[in-house]
């Protein structure tokens, strides 16, 4: 992890450094971020972590909208413009962020205020981070590249039973992202996971 931090080029004491951890579903983003946070904690370095899945919209805005399922997942899962204005644009300079954190069980948002470190690392983990609306807000982006078959094997048995959801929603949206944004080529660092 030390070598990776050196490769990333984080300079502590020089303000905030915003790092994106991009990758398709089940590519290992959360595991990678957990390892990174353990490293940061042991080194007593300031950091904040944000999971993009905590910032999705309620179900009625992303399911059964009349659009194709893949479109709902890529374009409607998040309020892209709201996040650009209220999250991404404020990461570098705001002392704190007030965000609607999605609660999956109740399908509602809990408003939370998160204090940001004056200096240190801001980590944003999620899928589709290199979309045009957000990419410019990162100092560096790591893309976790993982074959579709491996990612599918990491799903739970129950989740794998709904193959049509993968075919119509997830995989088509991922193909759109890979084709239109070429994340493995445009990321600063690519890690095979």
N, C-alpha and C positions, 0 to 999 in steps of 0.2 A: 504494500500500500504506500510505503514511503516513496518508492520509485515512481509510482503513478502520480502522487502528489507533486513530485518534482516535474514530471512530464506535463502535468496540467499547467504548472506555472503559477500556483497560488502564492501570493506574496502577503504574508501576514503583517499587520501593522500599516497597511496601505489602503484602508477602506474595505469595502465589501467586494467579494468575488462571487459571481453568480454562475453556478455549475449546473448544467442540465444533464440528467441521466435519461436518455431516450432509449426506446426499444419497444418491440411489439409485445403483445400479451404473452406472459409467462417466459419472457426472455431472461429473467433474473434480476430485474431492476431493484425490487425491494430487498432482495438478499444482498445485492451489491451495496445499496445505500446503508443497510444495517452494518455491514463490515466497515464501510467508510466512517459511519458515526462512532463505532467502537474505537477505531483508530484516532479519530478527532478527540474523543472523550479521554482516552489514555494520554494523549499529548496535551491535554488541557487547553484545547483550541476552541475558540468561539465558532458556533455554527447554528444554523436553523435548517430544518428539513420540511419540505412541503411535498405532499403526494397529490398529484393532479386528480386522482380518483376521489379525493375528499372534496373536490370543487365542482363535481358534476351537478347538473340540474335535476329537478324532480322528474319522476317517471313520465308524467303526462306530456312533458316537453320533448321526450326522446323516444317514446314508443307510440305506435299506432297514430302517427302524425299524418299519414297519407303519403309520405315519402318512402322510398325503398329503405330497407333495414340498414344497409351499409351506409347510406347517406345520413340516416339518423345517428348512427354511431360516430361517424367522422365529423359531421357538421353540427349536430344538435346535442350531443352528449354534454358539451360544455357551452357556456355562453362566451364564445371566443372573444368578442369585442369587449364585454364587461371585464373579463379577466385581463385583457390587454391593458385596459385603462385603470382598473382598481387593484390589480395584483402585479403584473409584470412591469408596468411603468413605475411602480412605487418601490420595488424591491431594493434598488440602490440607495435611495435617498430618505425614505420614510423611517421614523423611529419605530413605528409599529404598523401592522396591517390588521384591519378589521374585515374578516372574511366569513361568508356563509359556508359552514362545514356540513357536508351532506351526511345525514343519518340514514343508513340503508334500511334498517328495520321499520322506521316510521315514515320514510320518504319525506322528511322535512329537513330544513337547515337550522343549524344551531349557530348563532352569531358568536364568533370568538375574536378576541383581540390578541394578536401575537406580537410580542416584543422582539425586535430584531437586534442582533449584535451591532455595535458601532463599527467593528472591524471583524473580519472573518469570512466564513464560507456560507453562502446561501445555496442550498441544494434543492433543486426541483426535479422530482422523479415522476415520469409519466410517459404515456404513449403519445405519439404525434407531436412532440415538442418542437420539431423543426418546421412546422407549418409556417407560412410566410408571416402571419400576424404576430408570432411570438419569437421567432428565431433570433431576431436582432437584440433581444434583451439579455442574452447569455454571454458571459465572457468566454466560456468554453462549453462544448457539448460532447459527451461520451455517448456513443451508440453501442448498445449490446446487441450483437448480431447472432441470431440463433435460428436454426432451421425450423420450418413449420412443424415437421413431424416430431421433433424433440419438444417443442413448445406444447404441442397437443398432448403428448405423453405426460406432461407435468400437470395437466388438468385433473380434477377429481373424477372418479368413476361416474358419479351422478352427472357432472357437467358434461362429460363426453357423450352421454346418452342423447343429448339434444344436438345432433350433428347438423341439422338444418339451420340452427342459430349460428353456428360457425360458418357454414357455407354462405348464408344470406346476409349476415351482419358483420361478423368479425373479419373473416378472411377477405371478403370483398373490399372492406374499408382499408385493411392492411395493404392489399394489392394496390389500391388507389394511392395510398401514402407512398409506398415504395416506388411506384411508377412515376408519380408526379413530383416527389420531393427527393428521391434518391438518398435516403438518410445515411446509408453506409458510406457514401462518397462525400457527403457534405459535412459530416460530423468532424470534429477536431481529432477525436481519438475513437477508434473502433476496437471493441473487445469481443472476441468470439466466446459466446457463452453457451 
